[in-house]
């Protein structure tokens, strides 16, 4: 089993964001097996979606890609395309 939580809170002058956390439990006993900061997985998730899109939409002989995102997501997408 896996649970996912993401929390936000707004007050008069601030927005508070809590890192997304996932927990993994044994499906039979409910024993906790891991708690994961899933924010570190976001670049991989974004890269995965982009590579699936590229595989479906790009021509087979494509050699150039335009990436309109930044930071870690762009890096992971570029890495994924490089290994396609």
ZABADO-835020 format. One line per field, with one value per residue: x, z, y of N, C-alpha, C, O, CB in turn. Coordinates in nm, 2 decimals, always signed. Atoms other than C-alpha are relative to their C-alpha. Glycine has a CB too. Example, Ala and Ser with C-alpha at 12.3 -4.5 7.8 and 13.67 -1.06 7.14 Angstrom:
nX <- +0.09, -0.09
nZ <- +0.00, +0.00
nY <- -0.12, -0.11
caX <- +1.23, +1.37
caZ <- +0.78, +0.71
caY <- -0.45, -0.11
cX <- +0.09, -0.08
cZ <- +0.00, +0.08
cY <- +0.12, +0.11
oX <- +0.19, -0.03
oZ <- +0.07, +0.09
oY <- +0.12, +0.22
cbX <- -0.10, +0.04
cbZ <- +0.12, -0.14
cbY <- +0.00, +0.05
END
This chain:
nX <- +0.08, -0.07, +0.08, -0.07, +0.06, -0.05, +0.08, -0.03, +0.08, -0.01, +0.05, +0.01, -0.12, -0.09, +0.05, -0.09, +0.00, -0.06, -0.05, +0.08, -0.06, +0.06, -0.04, +0.02, +0.03, +0.02, +0.14, +0.06, +0.00, +0.02, -0.13, -0.07, -0.13, -0.07, +0.06, -0.08, +0.03, +0.02, -0.04, -0.12, +0.05, +0.07, -0.07, +0.01, +0.14, +0.01, -0.08, +0.07, +0.11, -0.05, -0.05, +0.11, +0.06, -0.10, +0.00, +0.12, +0.02, -0.11, -0.03, -0.10, -0.14, -0.02, -0.13, +0.01, +0.11, +0.02, +0.04, +0.04, +0.00, -0.13, -0.05, -0.02, +0.09, -0.06, -0.12, +0.04, +0.06, -0.11, -0.07, +0.09, +0.00, -0.14, -0.01, +0.12
nZ <- +0.00, +0.00, -0.03, +0.05, -0.07, +0.04, -0.08, +0.01, -0.09, +0.03, -0.09, +0.06, +0.08, +0.04, +0.04, -0.06, +0.07, -0.07, +0.10, +0.02, -0.06, +0.03, -0.09, +0.05, -0.11, +0.03, +0.03, -0.09, -0.14, -0.03, -0.06, +0.08, +0.06, +0.04, +0.02, +0.10, +0.04, +0.14, +0.08, +0.07, +0.11, +0.09, +0.12, +0.07, +0.05, +0.11, +0.11, +0.05, +0.08, +0.12, +0.09, +0.06, +0.10, +0.11, +0.07, +0.08, +0.09, +0.08, +0.11, -0.03, +0.03, -0.06, -0.06, -0.08, -0.09, -0.07, -0.14, -0.05, -0.14, -0.05, -0.12, -0.01, +0.10, +0.13, +0.00, +0.01, +0.13, +0.10, -0.02, +0.05, +0.14, +0.04, -0.01, +0.08
nY <- -0.12, -0.12, -0.12, -0.12, -0.12, -0.14, -0.10, -0.14, -0.08, -0.14, -0.09, -0.14, -0.05, +0.10, +0.13, +0.11, +0.13, +0.11, +0.09, +0.12, +0.12, +0.13, +0.11, +0.13, +0.10, +0.14, +0.02, +0.10, -0.03, -0.14, -0.05, -0.10, +0.04, -0.11, -0.13, -0.06, -0.14, +0.02, -0.12, +0.04, +0.08, -0.08, -0.01, +0.13, +0.01, -0.09, +0.06, +0.12, -0.05, -0.06, +0.10, +0.08, -0.09, -0.01, +0.13, +0.01, -0.11, -0.03, +0.09, +0.10, -0.05, -0.13, -0.02, -0.13, -0.02, -0.13, +0.03, -0.13, +0.00, -0.03, +0.06, +0.15, +0.07, -0.01, +0.09, +0.14, +0.02, +0.00, +0.12, +0.10, -0.01, +0.04, +0.15, +0.05
caX <- +0.00, +0.11, -0.02, +0.05, +0.00, +0.05, -0.06, -0.09, -0.22, -0.29, -0.32, -0.34, +0.01, +0.17, +0.12, +0.27, +0.36, +0.45, +0.67, +0.48, +0.54, +0.46, +0.46, +0.49, +0.33, +0.33, -0.01, -0.07, +0.04, +0.02, +0.38, +0.55, +0.83, +0.93, +0.85, +0.97, +1.00, +0.84, +0.94, +1.27, +1.07, +0.90, +1.18, +1.16, +0.78, +0.81, +1.08, +0.88, +0.57, +0.78, +0.96, +0.63, +0.49, +0.81, +0.79, +0.43, +0.44, +0.79, +0.89, +1.12, +1.42, +1.39, +1.73, +1.62, +1.40, +1.26, +1.23, +1.02, +1.07, +1.35, +1.56, +1.57, +1.27, +1.44, +1.76, +1.58, +1.38, +1.69, +1.86, +1.56, +1.55, +1.93, +1.88, +1.57
caZ <- +0.00, -0.06, +0.07, -0.07, +0.12, +0.01, +0.23, +0.18, +0.41, +0.34, +0.58, +0.54, +0.41, +0.34, +0.17, +0.34, +0.15, +0.31, +0.11, -0.05, +0.14, +0.05, +0.28, +0.19, +0.41, +0.41, +0.24, +0.48, +0.81, +0.77, +0.90, +0.78, +0.54, +0.42, +0.42, +0.11, +0.03, -0.31, -0.41, -0.52, -0.76, -0.94, -1.20, -1.29, -1.32, -1.55, -1.76, -1.79, -1.92, -2.17, -2.30, -2.35, -2.54, -2.75, -2.83, -2.95, -3.12, -3.26, -3.60, -3.59, -3.74, -3.52, -3.40, -3.23, -2.93, -2.79, -2.41, -2.26, -1.89, -1.65, -1.37, -1.26, -1.48, -1.79, -1.70, -1.65, -1.97, -2.17, -2.01, -2.09, -2.45, -2.48, -2.39, -2.62
caY <- +0.00, +0.35, +0.68, +1.03, +1.36, +1.72, +2.01, +2.38, +2.65, +3.02, +3.30, +3.68, +3.73, +3.39, +3.06, +2.75, +2.44, +2.11, +1.88, +1.59, +1.27, +0.91, +0.62, +0.26, -0.01, -0.39, -0.48, -0.77, -0.63, -0.26, -0.23, +0.09, +0.02, +0.36, +0.73, +0.91, +1.28, +1.25, +1.61, +1.45, +1.23, +1.52, +1.57, +1.20, +1.21, +1.51, +1.35, +1.03, +1.22, +1.41, +1.11, +0.92, +1.23, +1.25, +0.88, +0.91, +1.25, +1.28, +1.15, +0.85, +1.04, +1.35, +1.49, +1.82, +1.88, +2.20, +2.19, +2.47, +2.40, +2.47, +2.34, +1.97, +1.88, +2.01, +1.82, +1.49, +1.53, +1.60, +1.30, +1.08, +1.20, +1.14, +0.77, +0.72
cX <- +0.09, -0.09, +0.07, -0.07, +0.07, -0.08, +0.04, -0.09, +0.03, -0.05, +0.00, +0.11, +0.09, -0.07, +0.11, -0.02, +0.08, +0.05, -0.09, +0.07, -0.08, +0.04, -0.04, -0.02, -0.01, -0.15, -0.07, +0.00, -0.02, +0.13, +0.06, +0.13, +0.09, -0.08, +0.10, -0.04, -0.01, +0.03, +0.12, -0.03, -0.06, +0.08, -0.01, -0.14, -0.01, +0.07, -0.07, -0.12, +0.05, +0.06, -0.11, -0.06, +0.09, -0.01, -0.13, -0.01, +0.12, +0.02, +0.12, +0.15, +0.03, +0.14, +0.00, -0.12, +0.00, -0.05, -0.04, -0.04, +0.14, +0.04, +0.01, -0.09, +0.05, +0.12, -0.04, -0.07, +0.10, +0.08, -0.08, +0.00, +0.14, +0.01, -0.12, +0.05
cZ <- +0.00, +0.02, -0.05, +0.07, -0.05, +0.07, -0.03, +0.10, -0.04, +0.11, -0.06, -0.09, -0.05, -0.05, +0.05, -0.08, +0.08, -0.11, -0.02, +0.06, -0.04, +0.10, -0.06, +0.12, -0.06, -0.02, +0.09, +0.14, +0.04, +0.06, -0.09, -0.05, -0.04, +0.00, -0.10, -0.03, -0.15, -0.09, -0.09, -0.13, -0.11, -0.14, -0.08, -0.06, -0.13, -0.12, -0.06, -0.09, -0.13, -0.10, -0.07, -0.11, -0.12, -0.08, -0.09, -0.11, -0.10, -0.12, +0.03, -0.02, +0.06, +0.07, +0.09, +0.08, +0.06, +0.14, +0.06, +0.15, +0.06, +0.11, -0.01, -0.10, -0.14, -0.02, -0.02, -0.13, -0.10, +0.02, -0.06, -0.15, -0.06, -0.01, -0.08, -0.11
cY <- +0.12, +0.12, +0.12, +0.12, +0.12, +0.10, +0.14, +0.07, +0.15, +0.08, +0.14, +0.04, -0.11, -0.12, -0.10, -0.13, -0.10, -0.09, -0.12, -0.12, -0.12, -0.10, -0.13, -0.10, -0.14, -0.02, -0.09, +0.05, +0.15, +0.07, +0.11, -0.05, +0.12, +0.13, +0.08, +0.14, -0.01, +0.13, -0.04, -0.08, +0.09, +0.02, -0.13, -0.02, +0.09, -0.05, -0.12, +0.04, +0.05, -0.10, -0.09, +0.09, +0.00, -0.13, -0.02, +0.11, +0.03, -0.09, -0.08, +0.05, +0.13, +0.00, +0.12, +0.00, +0.13, -0.03, +0.13, -0.03, +0.03, -0.09, -0.15, -0.07, +0.00, -0.10, -0.15, -0.03, -0.01, -0.13, -0.12, -0.01, -0.05, -0.16, -0.07, -0.09
oX <- +0.20, -0.20, +0.20, -0.19, +0.20, -0.21, +0.16, -0.19, +0.14, -0.15, +0.02, +0.09, +0.19, -0.19, +0.23, -0.13, +0.19, -0.03, -0.14, +0.19, -0.20, +0.16, -0.14, +0.06, -0.04, -0.23, -0.19, -0.10, -0.05, +0.13, +0.07, +0.21, +0.21, -0.20, +0.22, -0.16, +0.09, +0.02, +0.14, +0.05, -0.08, +0.02, -0.02, -0.15, -0.07, +0.02, -0.06, -0.13, +0.00, +0.04, -0.09, -0.09, +0.04, +0.00, -0.13, -0.05, +0.09, -0.02, +0.21, +0.24, +0.12, +0.18, +0.10, -0.23, +0.10, -0.16, +0.05, -0.16, +0.23, -0.04, +0.05, -0.05, +0.05, +0.14, +0.01, -0.05, +0.10, +0.11, -0.03, +0.00, +0.14, +0.09, -0.13, -0.03
oZ <- +0.05, -0.04, -0.04, +0.08, -0.06, +0.05, -0.05, +0.14, -0.07, +0.18, -0.18, -0.19, -0.12, -0.02, +0.04, -0.10, +0.12, -0.20, +0.08, +0.03, -0.05, +0.15, -0.13, +0.21, -0.17, +0.07, +0.11, +0.21, +0.15, +0.09, -0.21, +0.02, -0.04, -0.02, -0.07, -0.04, -0.23, -0.21, -0.20, -0.22, -0.23, -0.24, -0.21, -0.17, -0.22, -0.23, -0.18, -0.20, -0.24, -0.22, -0.18, -0.22, -0.23, -0.21, -0.19, -0.22, -0.21, -0.11, +0.12, +0.05, +0.02, +0.14, +0.16, +0.04, +0.09, +0.15, +0.08, +0.19, -0.02, +0.16, -0.12, -0.16, -0.21, -0.12, -0.10, -0.18, -0.19, -0.08, -0.12, -0.21, -0.16, -0.08, -0.07, -0.19
oY <- +0.12, +0.12, +0.12, +0.12, +0.12, +0.10, +0.17, +0.02, +0.19, +0.04, +0.15, +0.11, -0.08, -0.15, -0.08, -0.17, -0.07, -0.12, -0.18, -0.14, -0.11, -0.09, -0.15, -0.10, -0.16, +0.02, -0.09, +0.03, +0.18, +0.18, +0.08, -0.10, +0.11, +0.12, +0.09, +0.17, -0.01, +0.12, +0.02, -0.09, +0.04, +0.00, -0.13, -0.07, +0.05, -0.05, -0.14, -0.01, +0.02, -0.09, -0.13, +0.04, -0.01, -0.13, -0.08, +0.08, +0.08, -0.21, -0.05, +0.02, +0.20, -0.09, +0.14, -0.04, +0.19, -0.09, +0.22, +0.00, +0.04, -0.17, -0.21, -0.17, -0.10, -0.17, -0.22, -0.14, -0.10, -0.19, -0.21, -0.11, -0.12, -0.21, -0.19, -0.14
cbX <- -0.10, +0.08, -0.04, -0.01, +0.01, +0.01, +0.01, -0.03, +0.04, -0.08, +0.08, -0.02, +0.08, +0.09, -0.01, -0.03, +0.05, -0.09, +0.14, -0.04, +0.01, +0.03, -0.07, +0.12, -0.13, +0.05, -0.01, +0.07, +0.14, -0.11, +0.10, +0.02, -0.03, +0.06, -0.02, -0.01, +0.12, -0.14, +0.03, +0.10, -0.09, -0.02, +0.15, +0.04, -0.10, +0.05, +0.14, -0.06, -0.08, +0.11, +0.10, -0.11, -0.02, +0.14, +0.00, -0.12, -0.03, +0.13, +0.04, -0.02, +0.02, -0.11, +0.11, +0.01, +0.00, -0.09, +0.11, -0.13, -0.06, +0.01, -0.10, -0.03, -0.14, +0.04, +0.08, -0.10, -0.10, +0.09, +0.03, -0.14, -0.03, +0.10, -0.01, -0.09
cbZ <- +0.12, -0.14, +0.15, -0.15, +0.15, -0.15, +0.15, -0.15, +0.15, -0.13, +0.14, +0.11, +0.09, +0.12, -0.16, +0.15, -0.14, +0.10, +0.03, -0.15, +0.16, -0.14, +0.14, -0.09, +0.07, +0.11, -0.14, -0.01, +0.06, +0.09, +0.02, +0.08, -0.13, -0.14, +0.14, -0.13, +0.04, -0.02, +0.09, +0.09, +0.04, +0.05, +0.02, +0.10, +0.11, +0.04, +0.05, +0.11, +0.07, +0.04, +0.07, +0.11, +0.06, +0.05, +0.10, +0.10, +0.08, +0.08, -0.13, -0.08, -0.15, +0.10, -0.11, -0.10, +0.11, -0.08, +0.09, -0.08, +0.05, +0.04, +0.11, +0.14, +0.00, -0.03, +0.12, +0.12, -0.03, +0.02, +0.15, +0.05, -0.05, +0.08, +0.14, -0.05
cbY <- +0.00, +0.02, +0.01, +0.01, -0.02, +0.02, -0.03, +0.05, -0.02, +0.03, +0.00, +0.10, +0.09, -0.04, -0.01, -0.02, +0.02, -0.07, -0.05, -0.02, +0.01, -0.05, +0.01, -0.05, +0.04, -0.09, -0.04, -0.13, -0.05, +0.03, -0.11, +0.13, -0.09, -0.02, +0.08, -0.08, +0.10, -0.04, +0.12, -0.07, -0.11, +0.14, +0.04, -0.12, +0.04, +0.14, -0.04, -0.08, +0.10, +0.10, -0.09, -0.03, +0.14, +0.02, -0.11, +0.02, +0.13, +0.00, +0.09, -0.13, +0.01, +0.03, +0.01, +0.12, -0.11, +0.10, -0.07, +0.05, -0.15, +0.15, +0.03, -0.04, +0.07, +0.14, +0.02, -0.03, +0.11, +0.12, -0.03, +0.01, +0.14, +0.06, -0.04, +0.11
END
